[in-house]
Amino acid sequence: GGCEAGWEEDNCQTVCSSGKFGPNCANTCHCSNGNDVCPIDTGICTSGGCKAGWKGDSCQTVCSSGEFGPNCTNTCHCAAGDDVCSIVTGVCTSGGCAAGWSGDSCQTGCEHGAYGQDCLKTCGQCVPNTTCDVTTGICSECEAPWVGGFCVEILAEVTEDPQDLAVSLNQPATFTCITRGEPLPTVTWHHGTDQLFSGSEMRIDSFNDSSAHTVTSTLTISSVQRANNGQYTCQSTNHTTSDTSQPATLKVLERPEDIEVSVTPSSETTLQVRWSVEFTGNLDITQSQVSYKQSSETSFGEWTPAVTNGTDGKHDISNLSPATNYTVRVRARNSEGWSDPTEKEGRTRNKPSSPLPLGAVIGGTVGAVVVIGAIAAGLFIFRRRLPGKRDELRPSPVAKRQNNDDDDIQLGAVGPAASPAVRPKTALKPRHSRRASKKAHAMSSDFRQPIPINRLESEFDRRHANDDQLFNEEYAALPKTLGREHAEAYYDEENAAKNKFKNII
């Protein structure tokens, strides 16, 4: 059995030397405060506990994997695992500290805002008064405008759109676009759907501000032309997303062009000029002018103001010569200047011939009717008087018209009554009084003459007032040679159907 605890040697009379304890002094003390506090019989440290790397009542048990230090109370935090952790010091023999820990023995947690192995990484933009997970670096919530689990990204976005520009022809124009993003975005420019690149006619520049996470980009056109009119946009892109600005419009300011002109005659002395400005140069038309000359002349007259504004205009040129060709020029103005003039020819109307006096027209017309009637009557008489076989067989006297039911609408007897050679079977019933007949005969002397102007209105009123009276006057004015022939025709049964209408000779 050997010696009792605390004794050794063959006769068990020797006390255990310092640092030894137990039966036969076979155990070694592992007290953190040295051997003096290690009883030789039990080995239980009377103060300070076990030294680093040991644990148990008598400090005879080595620290388990992942433990180190006095009494094995410390935990290892080695990135490569517990096998590289010293049970005495906790120092990692390789790989350094695990994420979230720092220090020689990897026993210090990361400070606020740090995370990762040896706490070498910085947390993202977590909401104020919070920090990220020291091991993973993930925030519970990001502060705007940051996004993502680590709150270290900013979506690419356009924060300041380019503005509309109105620039005179051949002058420079510059658009500016400000974007933000993390990582810093790249910026591209477009005219409509076409991407633009730096070249001889335009230049694209970018200015980065890493602290503000912004990029300022400019597009400069050195000398604007009509083809540069249109809409421009900038596009901001990083690996998170892409954003496009609102369109900005470039208006290239020019003088007016393409004036459509028409010239039409309003009268023999007036031309009406109409025009429309097809290209206004992206500006309001503030003034238009017209000038003209006879087409045969070499120089135009002075410019005449026509309208003060508007793309469509109208102007009358008066006091011109009839039936004459004129060349008209029109020009328009905006704030950039006058357009080149547009020329158009027009011709005034012919001068109308002078009208005859109304009395002469009416008198001449009546006279012509009478003359034509006389000629026709003469021809009729001439033919009637020519001897012929038919005339020889014709009985004499002329057959008389029998009494008809419509005798009440016979013609007046002024004409036939004048012929003694022919008498009606029954006496005619004159439609007018003897006084009216005498008056009609009295008027017949000047019936075919033009009506004087001073009597025109009263004569019209008189004639229109009584159709029968007018008929008798006209009939009385005919040559008397018509009387017999008319009487014969009137009483001829062949003409009975006609003769019931008045005014048929």
C-alpha positions as CSV (number, residue, x, y, z in Angstrom):
1,G,0.0,0.0,0.0
2,G,2.9,2.3,0.5
3,C,3.1,5.5,2.5
4,E,0.2,7.6,3.7
5,A,-0.5,10.8,1.9
6,G,2.2,13.4,2.5
7,W,5.0,10.8,3.2
8,E,7.4,8.9,1.1
9,E,10.6,6.8,1.1
10,D,10.9,3.2,2.1
11,N,10.0,3.7,5.7
12,C,7.4,6.4,5.0
13,Q,9.2,8.7,7.3
14,T,10.0,11.4,4.8
15,V,7.6,14.3,4.3
16,C,6.6,15.1,0.7
17,S,8.9,17.7,-0.8
18,S,7.4,21.1,-2.0
19,G,5.0,20.7,-4.9
20,K,4.3,17.1,-4.1
21,F,1.3,15.6,-2.3
22,G,-0.7,12.5,-1.8
23,P,0.3,8.9,-0.9
24,N,3.9,8.3,-1.5
25,C,4.0,12.0,-2.6
26,A,3.2,10.8,-6.1
27,N,1.0,13.8,-7.2
28,T,2.2,17.2,-8.3
29,C,0.6,20.4,-7.1
30,H,-1.0,22.8,-9.7
31,C,-1.9,25.7,-7.5
32,S,-1.9,29.1,-9.1
33,N,-0.3,30.6,-6.0
34,G,2.5,28.2,-5.8
35,N,3.4,25.1,-3.9
36,D,3.2,26.8,-0.5
37,V,-0.6,26.7,-0.7
38,C,-0.7,23.1,-1.8
39,P,-1.3,20.7,1.2
40,I,1.0,17.6,0.9
41,D,-1.8,15.3,1.8
42,T,-4.7,16.5,-0.4
43,G,-3.1,18.9,-2.9
44,I,-6.1,21.1,-2.6
45,C,-5.0,24.7,-3.1
46,T,-5.8,26.7,0.0
47,S,-5.9,29.9,-2.1
48,G,-5.9,31.1,-5.7
49,G,-7.2,27.9,-7.1
50,C,-5.6,25.9,-9.9
51,K,-3.1,27.4,-12.1
52,A,-3.8,27.9,-15.8
53,G,-4.5,24.8,-17.7
54,W,-5.7,22.8,-14.7
55,K,-8.9,22.2,-12.9
56,G,-10.5,20.0,-10.3
57,D,-10.4,19.9,-6.5
58,S,-6.7,19.1,-6.4
59,C,-6.1,20.7,-9.8
60,Q,-5.1,17.4,-11.3
61,T,-7.4,17.6,-14.4
62,V,-6.1,19.2,-17.6
63,C,-8.5,21.8,-19.2
64,S,-10.9,20.3,-21.8
65,S,-10.7,21.4,-25.4
66,G,-11.7,25.0,-25.8
67,E,-10.8,25.8,-22.2
68,F,-7.8,27.6,-20.9
69,G,-6.5,29.6,-18.0
70,P,-6.7,29.1,-14.2
71,N,-9.2,26.5,-13.2
72,C,-9.9,26.3,-17.0
73,T,-12.5,28.9,-16.7
74,N,-11.8,30.8,-20.0
75,T,-13.1,29.8,-23.4
76,C,-10.9,29.8,-26.4
77,H,-11.9,32.0,-29.5
78,C,-9.5,30.8,-32.2
79,A,-10.6,31.2,-35.8
80,A,-9.0,27.8,-36.6
81,G,-10.7,25.9,-33.7
82,D,-9.9,24.8,-30.2
83,D,-7.0,22.6,-31.2
84,V,-4.9,25.7,-31.7
85,C,-5.8,27.3,-28.5
86,S,-3.3,27.1,-25.6
87,I,-4.9,25.7,-22.5
88,V,-2.6,28.0,-20.4
89,T,-2.8,31.3,-22.3
90,G,-5.6,30.9,-24.7
91,V,-3.4,32.2,-27.5
92,C,-4.3,30.8,-30.9
93,T,-1.3,29.2,-32.4
94,S,-2.6,29.8,-35.9
95,G,-5.4,31.7,-37.7
96,G,-6.0,34.4,-35.2
97,C,-9.1,35.1,-33.2
98,A,-12.5,34.1,-34.3
99,A,-15.0,36.7,-35.7
100,G,-16.1,39.1,-33.0
101,W,-13.0,38.7,-30.8
102,S,-9.7,40.4,-30.5
103,G,-6.7,40.5,-28.2
104,D,-3.8,38.1,-27.5
105,S,-5.9,35.4,-26.1
106,C,-9.0,36.5,-28.2
107,Q,-11.0,37.3,-25.1
108,T,-11.9,40.9,-26.0
109,G,-15.2,41.4,-27.8
110,C,-15.4,43.9,-30.7
111,E,-16.0,47.5,-29.9
112,H,-19.1,49.3,-31.1
113,G,-19.1,49.6,-34.9
114,A,-16.6,46.8,-35.4
115,Y,-17.0,43.2,-36.3
116,G,-15.4,40.2,-37.9
117,Q,-12.2,38.3,-37.2
118,D,-9.9,40.1,-34.8
119,C,-12.6,42.9,-35.1
120,L,-11.0,44.3,-38.1
121,K,-14.2,45.2,-40.0
122,T,-16.5,48.2,-39.6
123,C,-20.2,47.8,-39.4
124,G,-22.5,49.4,-42.0
125,Q,-25.0,52.2,-41.6
126,C,-27.2,50.6,-39.0
127,V,-30.0,52.8,-37.5
128,P,-28.6,55.1,-34.8
129,N,-27.9,53.6,-31.3
130,T,-27.6,50.1,-32.7
131,T,-24.6,48.1,-34.0
132,C,-24.2,45.3,-36.3
133,D,-23.7,41.7,-35.3
134,V,-20.0,41.4,-34.2
135,T,-19.7,38.1,-35.9
136,T,-21.6,38.6,-39.2
137,G,-21.7,42.4,-39.4
138,I,-25.5,42.4,-40.3
139,C,-27.6,45.3,-39.0
140,S,-31.1,44.8,-37.7
141,E,-32.1,47.9,-39.7
142,C,-30.3,50.3,-42.1
143,E,-30.3,54.0,-41.9
144,A,-31.6,55.6,-45.1
145,P,-30.5,55.6,-47.9
146,W,-28.4,52.6,-47.1
147,V,-29.7,49.1,-48.0
148,G,-28.8,45.5,-47.7
149,G,-28.1,43.3,-44.7
150,F,-24.7,45.0,-44.0
151,C,-26.2,48.5,-44.7
152,V,-23.1,49.3,-46.9
153,E,-24.9,49.8,-50.3
154,I,-26.8,52.7,-51.7
155,L,-29.0,52.1,-54.7
156,A,-27.9,54.0,-57.8
157,E,-30.3,57.0,-58.3
158,V,-30.4,60.3,-60.0
159,T,-30.7,63.0,-57.3
160,E,-30.6,66.0,-59.6
161,D,-32.1,65.9,-63.1
162,P,-30.7,67.9,-66.0
163,Q,-32.7,71.0,-66.8
164,D,-34.3,72.3,-70.1
165,L,-32.1,74.6,-72.2
166,A,-32.9,77.1,-75.0
167,V,-29.7,78.0,-76.8
168,S,-29.1,80.0,-79.9
169,L,-27.7,78.3,-83.0
170,N,-23.9,77.6,-83.0
171,Q,-23.7,78.3,-79.2
172,P,-22.5,75.8,-76.6
173,A,-25.0,73.9,-74.3
174,T,-24.2,72.0,-71.1
175,F,-26.5,69.6,-69.2
176,T,-25.7,68.6,-65.6
177,C,-26.8,65.4,-63.8
178,I,-26.0,64.4,-60.2
179,T,-26.3,60.8,-59.1
180,R,-25.7,58.9,-55.8
181,G,-24.9,55.3,-55.1
182,E,-22.5,52.9,-53.2
183,P,-20.5,51.6,-54.9
184,L,-20.2,54.9,-56.9
185,P,-22.4,54.6,-60.0
186,T,-21.4,55.1,-63.6
187,V,-23.3,57.7,-65.7
188,T,-24.3,57.5,-69.3
189,W,-26.1,60.1,-71.5
190,H,-28.8,59.6,-74.2
191,H,-30.3,61.8,-76.9
192,G,-33.7,60.2,-77.3
193,T,-32.9,56.5,-77.5
194,D,-29.3,57.0,-78.8
195,Q,-26.4,56.7,-76.3
196,L,-23.9,59.5,-76.5
197,F,-20.1,59.4,-76.3
198,S,-17.4,62.0,-76.0
199,G,-16.1,63.1,-79.3
200,S,-15.3,66.2,-81.4
201,E,-18.8,67.7,-81.1
202,M,-19.6,66.8,-77.5
203,R,-17.8,66.0,-74.2
204,I,-18.9,64.0,-71.2
205,D,-17.1,64.6,-67.8
206,S,-17.6,63.0,-64.3
207,F,-16.6,64.2,-60.9
208,N,-16.7,61.7,-58.0
209,D,-17.2,62.5,-54.3
210,S,-16.6,59.2,-52.3
211,S,-17.5,60.7,-49.0
212,A,-20.9,61.9,-50.3
213,H,-21.2,58.8,-52.5
214,T,-22.1,61.1,-55.4
215,V,-21.1,61.4,-59.1
216,T,-21.6,64.7,-60.9
217,S,-21.7,64.3,-64.7
218,T,-21.9,67.0,-67.4
219,L,-22.7,66.7,-71.1
220,T,-21.4,69.6,-73.2
221,I,-22.3,70.2,-76.9
222,S,-19.8,72.6,-78.3
223,S,-21.9,74.2,-81.0
224,V,-25.6,73.3,-81.1
225,Q,-27.3,72.6,-84.5
226,R,-30.9,71.9,-85.5
227,A,-30.2,68.2,-85.2
228,N,-29.5,68.6,-81.5
229,N,-33.1,69.6,-80.8
230,G,-34.8,67.0,-78.6
231,Q,-34.8,65.3,-75.2
232,Y,-31.7,64.3,-73.2
233,T,-31.5,61.9,-70.2
234,C,-28.7,60.6,-67.9
235,Q,-28.6,57.1,-66.5
236,S,-27.0,56.1,-63.2
237,T,-26.0,52.5,-62.7
238,N,-24.1,50.3,-60.1
239,H,-24.4,46.7,-59.3
240,T,-27.4,47.3,-57.1
241,T,-29.8,49.0,-59.6
242,S,-30.1,51.6,-62.4
243,D,-32.0,54.9,-62.5
244,T,-32.8,57.3,-65.3
245,S,-33.4,61.0,-65.0
246,Q,-36.4,63.0,-66.1
247,P,-35.9,64.2,-69.8
248,A,-34.5,67.6,-70.4
249,T,-35.4,69.4,-73.6
250,L,-32.9,71.3,-75.8
251,K,-34.4,74.0,-78.0
252,V,-32.1,75.3,-80.6
253,L,-33.1,78.9,-81.3
254,E,-33.1,80.0,-85.0
255,R,-34.6,82.6,-87.3
256,P,-37.9,81.7,-88.9
257,E,-37.9,79.7,-92.2
258,D,-40.3,78.1,-94.7
259,I,-43.0,80.7,-95.1
260,E,-45.9,79.5,-97.3
261,V,-47.4,82.4,-99.2
262,S,-50.6,82.7,-101.4
263,V,-51.7,85.8,-103.3
264,T,-55.2,86.1,-104.6
265,P,-57.1,89.1,-106.2
266,S,-59.9,90.7,-104.1
267,S,-60.7,93.2,-106.8
268,E,-59.2,95.0,-109.8
269,T,-57.1,97.1,-107.4
270,T,-56.6,94.9,-104.4
271,L,-54.5,91.7,-103.7
272,Q,-55.0,89.6,-100.6
273,V,-51.8,88.0,-99.2
274,R,-52.0,85.1,-96.8
275,W,-49.0,83.3,-95.3
276,S,-48.1,80.6,-92.7
277,V,-44.7,80.3,-91.0
278,E,-43.9,76.6,-91.1
279,F,-40.6,76.8,-89.1
280,T,-40.7,79.2,-86.2
281,G,-37.2,78.5,-84.9
282,N,-38.6,77.3,-81.5
283,L,-39.7,80.9,-80.8
284,D,-42.8,83.0,-81.0
285,I,-43.3,85.0,-84.2
286,T,-43.4,88.7,-83.1
287,Q,-43.7,90.5,-86.4
288,S,-44.5,90.0,-90.1
289,Q,-43.9,92.3,-93.0
290,V,-45.1,92.5,-96.6
291,S,-43.6,94.3,-99.6
292,Y,-44.4,94.3,-103.3
293,K,-43.6,95.6,-106.7
294,Q,-45.0,95.2,-110.2
295,S,-43.4,92.1,-111.6
296,S,-41.9,94.1,-114.4
297,E,-40.1,96.4,-112.0
298,T,-36.6,95.8,-110.6
299,S,-36.9,96.8,-107.0
300,F,-39.5,96.3,-104.2
301,G,-41.2,99.0,-102.2
302,E,-40.8,99.6,-98.5
303,W,-41.6,96.9,-96.1
304,T,-45.1,97.3,-94.7
305,P,-45.9,96.0,-91.2
306,A,-48.6,93.3,-91.5
307,V,-49.3,91.6,-88.2
308,T,-47.6,91.8,-84.8
309,N,-47.5,88.1,-83.9
310,G,-48.7,84.7,-84.8
311,T,-47.6,82.1,-87.4
312,D,-50.6,82.8,-89.8
313,G,-51.2,86.2,-91.3
314,K,-53.3,88.1,-93.8
315,H,-52.8,91.5,-95.5
316,D,-54.6,93.4,-98.2
317,I,-52.5,95.4,-100.7
318,S,-54.8,98.1,-102.2
319,N,-54.6,101.0,-104.7
320,L,-53.0,98.7,-107.3
321,S,-53.5,98.8,-111.1
322,P,-56.0,96.6,-112.7
323,A,-55.0,93.5,-114.7
324,T,-51.4,93.8,-113.6
325,N,-48.9,91.2,-112.3
326,Y,-47.3,91.9,-108.9
327,T,-44.6,90.1,-107.0
328,V,-45.1,90.0,-103.2
329,R,-42.5,89.3,-100.6
330,V,-43.3,88.2,-97.0
331,R,-40.9,87.9,-94.1
332,A,-41.4,87.0,-90.4
333,R,-39.4,87.8,-87.3
334,N,-38.7,86.2,-83.9
335,S,-36.2,87.2,-81.2
336,E,-33.4,85.7,-83.3
337,G,-34.1,88.0,-86.3
338,W,-35.8,88.2,-89.6
339,S,-36.4,85.3,-91.9
340,D,-35.3,85.3,-95.5
341,P,-38.2,86.7,-97.6
342,T,-40.5,84.4,-99.6
343,E,-41.8,85.7,-102.9
344,K,-45.1,84.9,-104.7
345,E,-46.8,86.4,-107.7
346,G,-50.4,87.5,-108.1
347,R,-52.5,89.4,-110.6
348,T,-55.2,92.0,-110.1
349,R,-58.6,91.5,-111.8
350,N,-59.5,93.1,-115.1
351,K,-61.4,96.4,-114.9
352,P,-65.1,95.7,-115.6
353,S,-66.7,97.6,-118.5
354,S,-69.1,100.5,-117.6
355,P,-72.7,99.4,-117.2
356,L,-75.4,101.1,-119.3
357,P,-78.1,103.2,-117.6
358,L,-81.0,101.2,-116.4
359,G,-83.5,103.3,-118.5
360,A,-81.5,102.7,-121.7
361,V,-81.3,98.9,-121.0
362,I,-85.1,98.7,-120.4
363,G,-86.0,101.0,-123.3
364,G,-83.6,99.2,-125.6
365,T,-85.0,95.8,-124.6
366,V,-88.6,96.9,-125.3
367,G,-87.6,98.5,-128.6
368,A,-85.8,95.3,-129.7
369,V,-88.9,93.3,-128.8
370,V,-91.1,95.6,-130.9
371,V,-88.7,95.6,-133.9
372,I,-88.4,91.8,-133.8
373,G,-92.2,91.5,-133.6
374,A,-92.5,93.8,-136.6
375,I,-90.1,91.8,-138.7
376,A,-91.8,88.6,-137.8
377,A,-95.2,90.1,-138.7
378,G,-93.8,91.4,-142.0
379,L,-92.5,88.0,-142.9
380,F,-95.8,86.5,-142.0
381,I,-97.7,89.0,-144.2
382,F,-95.3,88.5,-147.1
383,R,-95.8,84.8,-147.0
384,R,-99.6,85.2,-146.8
385,R,-99.6,87.4,-149.9
386,L,-97.6,85.1,-152.1
387,P,-100.0,83.5,-154.6
388,G,-100.2,79.7,-154.5
389,K,-102.3,76.8,-155.3
390,R,-103.5,76.5,-151.8
391,D,-104.5,80.2,-151.7
392,E,-106.6,79.8,-154.9
393,L,-108.6,77.0,-153.3
394,R,-109.2,78.9,-150.0
395,P,-112.8,80.1,-149.6
396,S,-113.6,83.8,-149.0
397,P,-114.5,85.4,-146.8
398,V,-112.4,84.1,-143.9
399,A,-114.3,81.5,-141.8
400,K,-115.6,83.1,-138.7
401,R,-115.0,81.8,-135.2
402,Q,-118.1,80.2,-133.7
403,N,-119.3,81.3,-130.3
404,N,-117.5,79.3,-127.6
405,D,-118.0,78.9,-123.9
406,D,-114.8,80.8,-123.2
407,D,-115.7,83.9,-125.1
408,D,-115.7,85.8,-121.8
409,I,-111.9,85.7,-121.9
410,Q,-111.4,87.0,-125.5
411,L,-108.7,89.5,-126.3
412,G,-109.5,93.2,-126.3
413,A,-110.8,94.7,-129.5
414,V,-108.4,97.6,-129.9
415,G,-106.4,96.0,-132.7
416,P,-108.9,94.0,-134.7
417,A,-111.5,96.7,-134.4
418,A,-109.3,99.0,-136.4
419,S,-109.6,96.8,-139.5
420,P,-112.8,97.4,-141.5
421,A,-112.3,94.3,-143.6
422,V,-113.0,91.8,-140.9
423,R,-115.9,91.8,-138.5
424,P,-116.6,89.3,-135.7
425,K,-119.7,87.2,-135.9
426,T,-120.8,88.8,-132.6
427,A,-119.8,92.1,-131.3
428,L,-116.5,92.1,-129.3
429,K,-116.8,93.1,-125.7
430,P,-113.9,95.5,-125.1
431,R,-112.0,94.9,-121.9
432,H,-111.3,98.5,-121.3
433,S,-113.2,101.7,-121.6
434,R,-113.0,103.9,-124.6
435,R,-111.1,106.4,-122.5
436,A,-108.4,103.8,-121.8
437,S,-108.2,102.9,-125.5
438,K,-107.8,106.5,-126.5
439,K,-105.1,106.8,-123.8
440,A,-103.4,103.7,-125.1
441,H,-103.4,105.1,-128.7
442,A,-102.0,108.3,-127.4
443,M,-99.2,106.5,-125.7
444,S,-98.3,104.4,-128.8
445,S,-96.4,107.3,-130.5
446,D,-93.4,107.0,-128.1
447,F,-93.9,103.4,-126.9
448,R,-90.7,102.1,-128.5
449,Q,-88.5,104.9,-127.4
450,P,-86.2,104.6,-124.3
451,I,-87.9,105.6,-121.0
452,P,-86.3,108.7,-119.5
453,I,-84.6,108.2,-116.2
454,N,-86.9,110.7,-114.4
455,R,-90.0,108.7,-115.5
456,L,-88.6,105.2,-115.0
457,E,-90.1,104.5,-111.6
458,S,-93.5,105.9,-112.3
459,E,-93.6,104.2,-115.7
460,F,-92.8,100.8,-114.1
461,D,-95.6,101.3,-111.5
462,R,-98.1,102.4,-114.2
463,R,-97.4,99.4,-116.4
464,H,-97.4,96.8,-113.7
465,A,-100.6,98.1,-112.2
466,N,-102.8,96.9,-115.2
467,D,-101.6,94.0,-117.4
468,D,-104.6,94.5,-119.8
469,Q,-103.8,98.2,-120.3
470,L,-100.2,97.4,-120.9
471,F,-101.2,94.8,-123.6
472,N,-103.5,97.3,-125.3
473,E,-100.7,99.9,-125.4
474,E,-98.2,97.5,-126.8
475,Y,-100.7,96.3,-129.4
476,A,-101.6,99.8,-130.4
477,A,-97.9,100.6,-130.9
478,L,-97.5,97.9,-133.5
479,P,-97.6,98.8,-137.2
480,K,-101.2,99.0,-138.4
481,T,-100.5,96.5,-141.1
482,L,-100.8,93.9,-138.4
483,G,-104.5,94.7,-137.8
484,R,-106.1,92.7,-140.6
485,E,-103.8,89.7,-140.3
486,H,-104.3,89.6,-136.6
487,A,-108.0,89.8,-137.0
488,E,-108.0,86.9,-139.4
489,A,-105.8,84.8,-137.1
490,Y,-107.9,85.7,-134.1
491,Y,-111.2,84.5,-135.7
492,D,-109.7,81.4,-137.3
493,E,-111.0,78.3,-135.5
494,E,-107.5,76.9,-135.8
495,N,-106.3,79.4,-133.2
496,A,-109.2,79.3,-130.8
497,A,-107.3,77.4,-128.1
498,K,-104.5,80.0,-128.1
499,N,-106.6,83.1,-128.3
500,K,-108.2,82.6,-125.0
501,F,-104.9,83.7,-123.3
502,K,-104.3,87.3,-123.2
503,N,-101.0,88.8,-124.4
504,I,-100.7,86.2,-127.2
505,I,-100.5,88.0,-130.6
